[in-house]
C-alpha cells in the first residue's frame, strides 16, 4: 500500500496539472449543459460525456495530490519513530 501511495504522489506538479485540466473540463461541461438547457437540448449530451471525463481526470489529479501529502506524513512519522528509538537506545 505504501508503495502505491509513494508512486501516486511521486509527481505533484503533474497531479496538479491533471486536477486543473479536470477542473477546466468540468467548467466546459457545465457551460455546455447550461447552453443545452437554454438553447439546444442536444448540447447537453456532449456536456455529460465531458463531465464524466472531467470527473475522472480531476479525481486522478486530486488522488495524486493527496498521495503526495500523505507520503510526506508517512516519511515524517518514520523519521520521528527512528529518532525516538535512537534516543531510547541511548538512554538505556
C-alpha positions as CSV (number, residue, x, y, z in Angstrom):
1,X,0.0,0.0,0.0
2,X,2.8,2.3,0.9
3,X,4.4,1.7,-2.5
4,X,1.2,2.7,-4.3
5,X,1.0,5.9,-2.2
6,X,4.6,6.8,-3.0
7,X,4.1,6.0,-6.7
8,X,0.9,8.1,-7.0
9,X,2.5,11.0,-5.1
10,X,5.8,11.0,-6.9
11,X,4.9,13.9,-9.3
12,X,2.9,16.6,-7.5
13,X,3.2,19.1,-10.4
14,X,1.8,16.6,-12.8
15,X,-1.0,15.8,-10.4
16,X,-1.8,19.5,-10.1
17,X,-1.9,19.8,-13.9
18,X,-4.3,16.8,-14.1
19,X,-6.5,18.4,-11.4
20,X,-6.6,21.8,-13.1
21,X,-7.3,20.2,-16.5
22,X,-10.2,18.3,-15.0
23,X,-11.4,21.5,-13.4
24,X,-11.3,23.3,-16.8
25,X,-13.2,20.3,-18.4
26,X,-15.7,20.5,-15.7
27,X,-16.3,24.2,-16.3
28,X,-16.7,23.4,-20.1
29,X,-19.2,20.7,-19.4
30,X,-21.2,22.9,-17.1
31,X,-21.3,25.5,-19.8
32,X,-22.5,23.0,-22.4
33,X,-25.2,21.7,-20.1
34,X,-26.4,25.2,-19.3
35,X,-26.4,26.1,-23.0
36,X,-28.3,23.0,-23.8
37,X,-30.9,23.9,-21.2
38,X,-31.4,27.4,-22.6
39,X,-30.9,26.8,-26.4
40,X,-30.4,23.4,-28.0
41,X,-31.0,20.3,-25.9
42,X,-28.5,18.2,-27.9
43,X,-25.7,20.3,-26.3
44,X,-26.3,18.6,-23.0
45,X,-25.1,15.2,-24.3
46,X,-21.6,16.2,-25.1
47,X,-21.6,18.1,-21.8
48,X,-22.5,15.0,-19.9
49,X,-19.8,13.0,-21.7
50,X,-17.2,15.7,-20.9
51,X,-18.5,15.8,-17.3
52,X,-17.7,12.1,-16.8
53,X,-14.2,12.6,-18.3
54,X,-13.6,15.7,-16.2
55,X,-14.5,14.0,-13.0
56,X,-12.1,11.1,-13.8
57,X,-9.2,13.4,-14.7
58,X,-9.8,15.7,-11.7
59,X,-10.2,12.8,-9.4
60,X,-6.9,11.2,-10.6
61,X,-5.1,14.5,-10.1
62,X,-6.6,15.0,-6.7
63,X,-5.6,11.5,-5.7
64,X,-2.0,12.2,-6.7
65,X,-2.0,15.4,-4.7
66,X,-3.4,13.6,-1.7
67,X,-0.9,10.8,-2.0
68,X,2.0,13.3,-2.1
69,X,0.8,14.9,1.1
70,X,0.2,11.6,2.8
71,X,3.6,10.2,1.7
72,X,5.2,13.3,3.4
73,X,3.3,12.5,6.6
74,X,4.4,8.8,6.4
75,X,8.0,9.9,5.9
76,X,7.9,12.3,8.8
77,X,6.4,9.7,11.0
78,X,9.1,7.1,10.1
79,X,11.8,9.7,10.8
80,X,10.3,10.6,14.2
81,X,9.9,6.9,15.1
82,X,13.6,6.2,14.2
83,X,14.7,9.3,16.2
84,X,12.7,8.2,19.2
85,X,14.1,4.7,19.0
86,X,17.7,6.1,18.8
87,X,17.0,8.4,21.8
88,X,15.6,5.5,23.8
89,X,18.6,3.2,22.9
90,X,21.0,5.9,24.0
91,X,19.1,6.4,27.3
92,X,19.4,2.7,28.2
